[in-house]
Amino acid sequence: MERVLRDVWVISGRAGDEPFVGDIAVANGRITHIDRSTRRPVRPTRAVLPGLANAHLHPTPALLRTALASITIDDNDRSPLVGRLYEALRADREALQLGARLALAETMSSGATCGCLHEYLAPEVAARQAAELGFPCVVAVHPGEPGWREVLARVRDTGAEVMLAGLNENDPANTDEALRELAAWAGELGVRVHAHVSETRERHEHMRARTGRTPVAHYREMGLLEHLYAVHCTAVEDEDVELLAAHDVPVVVTPSSEALLGDGIAPLAALREAGVRVGLGTDGAAWAGGEDVLRELTAAALLSRAVGGPGALRGGEVIELATLGGARVLGCESERGSVEVGKRADLVVLDLERPGLRPVLEGPLSTVREVIAFAATGADVIETMIGGTAVHRRGGTPLVEVDAVQDAAERVWRRAGGDRARTWL
């Protein structure tokens, strides 16, 4: 059955394409027709853009919303309370399921139609929740532990693709031997290695002190760079950017969490100018406060312009980062990331009648593209469509039961001793 979205603003996902008013027809999970309106000009009440890609998300810690943003990410590693919280989560399967479902529900309701899940607590649980919700994803699995290949196989059985997960640069287990082994496994399996790269200056300098090289340069020496999927990169240096571009390493930035944790600002302009494939991610509600991908568009623009001026990142470029850019990072740009005939009908419908998205004007100011790039949030999403199927509709059946989430979060907090703790450290 064909469905037609009529008289909508169409934002293609390509930075150079001008938005236009028209109709989009969808059938059998694909975009079948796109027609510019030839009728009397209308004032569209909806805008349609490609489904967003949440290219880096930690799902299960969503039960700890904002809790881990109270200290730096390096202090997270040293905190006994954080360790106890993770252990309490691991011991409670229902909490893991609800955490993953909460994260996925929020990101899908904000327009995400695919993503990459870095799940170090329970990859099988996260993959299963994504399958139940109809969310196409790649799941990063930590290798090396007993039975990890069986875990990887079970994740694939859910329909998810897989990556291997790397270790942080200041992790004692992140030895040269471990890095070479990781590169060998990635080559054997034909997958990428999802790793936090130069996430903080402390981690960056820790690797330099150990090896005499920056993390990116050392990963090249270990044979890992050609397999890398790099996240954060807030502390990378000019020569690192050149190496990332030369080795076609996809990079994902998560501006909200990087700012909230005080990590720094990724050099988006330099990465893009060098030709690096760049996408956006939410990181996780525990650090960033939420999984709203639309909010990351504004965060990326704010931080880039704060250091690079108003020309650093324009509206169309911001939208492309989260749509076609994310699809390029995930290697699915032939199927996703832009509104084009023949591509999958992964679409987001936005409500232009909400006060926060008015006025929409034509000309140099308040154009629909800039309004969406700099002002839209998940609250403006009417519908998220994956393969022509509405997986989220505003006012429809909730994707997660919030009372159950609250109960599970309180249970984990008590078991970890959070209600009695006086300090994180």
NORVENQUI-V205530 format. One record per run of one state. SS is the DSSP state (2 for helix, 1 for strand, 0 for the rest). FROM is the first residue (numbers start at 1). TO is the last residue. If there is no record, write none. Layout:
# NORVENQUI-V205530
ss=SS from=FROM to=TO
ss=SS from=FROM to=TO
This chain:
# NORVENQUI-V205530
ss=0 from=1 to=2
ss=1 from=3 to=11
ss=0 from=12 to=19
ss=1 from=20 to=27
ss=0 from=28 to=29
ss=1 from=30 to=36
ss=0 from=37 to=45
ss=1 from=46 to=50
ss=0 from=51 to=51
ss=1 from=52 to=57
ss=0 from=58 to=59
ss=2 from=60 to=64
ss=0 from=65 to=66
ss=2 from=67 to=69
ss=0 from=70 to=72
ss=2 from=73 to=78
ss=0 from=79 to=79
ss=2 from=80 to=90
ss=0 from=91 to=92
ss=2 from=93 to=109
ss=0 from=110 to=111
ss=1 from=112 to=118
ss=0 from=119 to=122
ss=2 from=123 to=133
ss=0 from=134 to=135
ss=1 from=136 to=142
ss=0 from=143 to=147
ss=2 from=148 to=157
ss=0 from=158 to=160
ss=1 from=161 to=165
ss=0 from=166 to=175
ss=2 from=176 to=189
ss=0 from=190 to=192
ss=1 from=193 to=197
ss=0 from=198 to=200
ss=2 from=201 to=211
ss=0 from=212 to=214
ss=2 from=215 to=221
ss=0 from=222 to=224
ss=2 from=225 to=227
ss=1 from=228 to=232
ss=0 from=233 to=237
ss=2 from=238 to=246
ss=0 from=247 to=249
ss=1 from=250 to=253
ss=0 from=254 to=254
ss=2 from=255 to=260
ss=0 from=261 to=267
ss=2 from=268 to=273
ss=0 from=274 to=277
ss=1 from=278 to=280
ss=0 from=281 to=282
ss=1 from=283 to=283
ss=0 from=284 to=284
ss=2 from=285 to=288
ss=0 from=289 to=292
ss=2 from=293 to=308
ss=0 from=309 to=314
ss=2 from=315 to=322
ss=0 from=323 to=323
ss=2 from=324 to=330
ss=0 from=331 to=343
ss=1 from=344 to=344
ss=0 from=345 to=346
ss=1 from=347 to=351
ss=0 from=352 to=354
ss=2 from=355 to=357
ss=0 from=358 to=367
ss=2 from=368 to=375
ss=0 from=376 to=377
ss=2 from=378 to=380
ss=1 from=381 to=386
ss=0 from=387 to=388
ss=1 from=389 to=393
ss=0 from=394 to=401
ss=2 from=402 to=415
ss=0 from=416 to=425
